[in-house]
Amino acid sequence: MKNEEQKRLDEHYSKEKDWLKWGPYLSERQWGTVREDYSPNGTAWEYFPHDHARSRAYRWGEDGIAGISDRYCNICFAIAQWNGKDPIIKERLFGLTGNQGNHGEDVKELYFPLDNTPTHSYMRYLYKYPHNPYPYTDLIAENGKRGRKDLEYEILDTGVFDNNAYFDVTTEYAKADNDDLLIRITVSNRGLEKAALSLLPTLWIRNFWSFVDMPEKPSIALQDNDGAPYVSVRHVWAGNYNLYFESAPKLLFTENETNFERVFGSRNDHPFKKDLFHTALTQGDFSLAMERREGTKFAPLYQWDLESGEQATVRLRLSAAKHEDPFDAYFDKVFREQVQNSEAFYESLLGTRNIGHFEIQKQALSRLLWSKQYYNYDVETWLIGDPKEPLPPVERLGGRNHTWKTLRSHDIMLMPDKWEYPWYAAWDSSFHCVTMALLDSRFAKEQLLLFTKEWYMAPNGQIPAYEWSFSDVNPPVQAWAALQIYQYEKNKSGTGDLNFLKRMFNKLALNFTWWVNRLDSRENNVFEGGFLGLDNIGVFDRSHGIPGNGILEQVDGTAWMAMFCLNMLEISLELAIDDEAYEDMANKYLGHFVFIAEALNKMNMEYEGTWDQEQGFFYDKLIFPDGRYTPIKVRSIAGMLSLTAVLCVKAETLEQLPRFKKSLGWFKKHRMETLKYPVIQEFTNDGDLLLSLVPKDRVQVLVRTLLDENEFLGPYGLRSLSKVHETPYTIAIDGTRYSIGYEPGESATPLFGGNSNWRGPIWFPLNYTFIHSLREYHSYYGDTLQFDFPTGSDNPMNLAQVSTELSARLIRIFEKDEHGDRPVNSLYRDWYRDARFEDLILFHEYFHGDTGRGVGASHQTGWTALVANLIQELS
């Protein structure tokens, strides 16, 4: 029997009701983004800093705290507050820019998106706001003093939350209908003393009229009403709405327009500017903000002096319909029902008996849903400028992303993080979709397909990487993600979506060709790739030129291409069972994979291969223009990626595809029998087929290394760099020395910005990929292939058992131990033992290689939400 949330999803996708028109689509940071940067040289952080955000209208989006909007961000709602002591009212989350933080950009707030459903029928968001002045200056100054070998200075380090001197501000949304949103904001004083708070539930309209011509300027206008007060919203594109609110002593109106006098020192055409509410509260003069009954930004003002433990609640309702009594008993009934429906949905979806695991999954999935964001970036318009604005600097026409004029983003995207990374990254998004499939597989498929659309994918087949540089290359994991989603649906319902596979396959074939033609400059099937998402994993920045004008043949580039090849082969086989035309494509990808595997595995590094027989590892190879070469002997997860290119094809599948089976025979006879390390291993005419980039003897060597606690295996998962590099590896290239050392937490090097670190920490996406690859090996070898876990422990396990143990270590990052502590919180154990914190979980960007504590983007869920998949797979 379907639960209420599943019924709503069915209604949405049958187009009966548009349940996804409204959602948590508002960014948590629009300032400091590439889209808002109109500087000559691409200095995004400095061109539009946090200090401008309250006074300057955005061009490409909006931001707020605990906010919502319609799917095109025309009408926005979020909370703002003021404790009477801050220099500015708190309308948006604060953090350090990439140039201010000692480890890159970093949000400095405490906020926790706690509940969300796929149709956003119920959402809950907790924000913790201090009683005392927010330490803006202290955070900037102290982080500025600290070096890269020091920890970041976080908000809990400042003392501003000591003695629980803060408010819990909980914002909840419940949908009575697809165009009827009920809002409840509860403020609780957690401190020991009385404290004052001003709350501004703020409704505003995104500013288009200052940049382009609109048929008419939108408006928010106060209406005369005998019942609950309300304002009406008139918007030519979004439609008309009413915001009802409980009576407030002050109603504030202004325009969502730039204060040119404050930002640029030029004269304003009128005084009703974006920052007027800030001025009114901080200066205690409301005369101007209360002068009008209409504008494009509105907030009722609620002010309290709350005793210790006291709370206050405000109710609002944003609806397309008119309501005589918007806050009658029905309002509370809808909230009760939607809370119950949300719980029922997750209980039905997860079925997890372990209460601790259930809460980890639920918060991970809720955060993933809160990470949906409206993302707008029309590169051509951004480059040439808007008709009502001055022309951008001419340097931009040859600057960042200037070759991506066909890219036009105007969609809801799953962001890695709505503050630190409020933009999509191609490979991040693929992992997001794998987790999203648990919640709403239709959305996951549409999101993945989006990257293959002609307004995303370049005409040459390249998929855009991320907004700071669309031309960088992220690992090609879209085909892998498509298979994960397809198999999940097939296992759940018994039927896979072949049409989805076909659509992905047809466009990814173009992307595969781009990779082959672009990133194999020597045409030897060993690929370069460059950046490939692993930020600072190399001894030098792989995205900005190779030392000595050489070519870097990368194991990870080649492994990703081999994995891509096998993913396309697997899709071809699945489609060929239904449509024999795809059998020819299966033959094509089989042949390509064989050639890649041959190139990587050639025995002698003096020729082409990258395998070091003595050390038992794949190393990148730097080739100089004169033909000299040198291996870069870094033992990193990049060298281990060769294990992820593996596919077991069952005998029954081969029997249904005689032409493909015949091709196998040809390759075995004419290509494989003469090779010392055959790619097609142990294949008999009536048995299963294993295709592996790494031959069995090398698999055994690499897996033993992978499971060695002195190398890659940590207490909480697989490290991204071997622990042997506690003694740094150093190499001299053309007179310059380069080095890399094991850094299990924050990065001590500024390489590639320094924010992310692949020199030792644990990352969920690659751990998840390895776990699935080990299961694939097990599906062929079964109990005939076993390893000590950990290496040298005399505790043999098959690879399915190994994958289970790896999953358990990753999950343990978020579990409470015997003392009630979660490893993720190990820097702040005392805080997270507090009753108001102990059940709040942060899903960081990555995790310390030895302790499991959270590192990097502190509120990120994104691909870390894969922990929900791991728990589900073990249940």
Order of alpha helices (4+ residues) and beta strands (2+ residues): alpha-beta-alpha-alpha-beta-beta-beta-beta-beta-beta-alpha-beta-beta-beta-beta-beta-beta-beta-alpha-alpha-beta-beta-beta-alpha-alpha-beta-alpha-beta-alpha-alpha-alpha-alpha-beta-alpha-alpha-beta-beta-beta-beta-alpha-beta-alpha-alpha-beta-beta-alpha-beta-beta-beta-beta-alpha-beta-beta-alpha-alpha-beta-beta-alpha
